[in-house]
Amino acid sequence: MNESRSVWALNGLTGGLIATALLLSILAVLTFFAMNVQTANSENYYKIVNEKSIKMFSTENSKHLVDAK
């Protein structure tokens, strides 16, 4: 007979259910934070100035973006 049982041993179905619940709760929290970030930034528009002078390969293209607020 196996006498080395432990209350804290999470094997089999119980461990699988706990792991699934933990992963789903992490997914829910990360989705909640992602939705908050998207909502906060959904109306931050940029205005492009001097669009004719933008070059395809340039490190200075960020100078053409101006915050529209």
Secondary structure as UniProt FT lines:
FT   TURN            7..8
FT   HELIX           12..41
FT   TURN            42..43
FT   STRAND          46..48
FT   HELIX           51..53
FT   HELIX           61..64
FT   STRAND          65..67
//
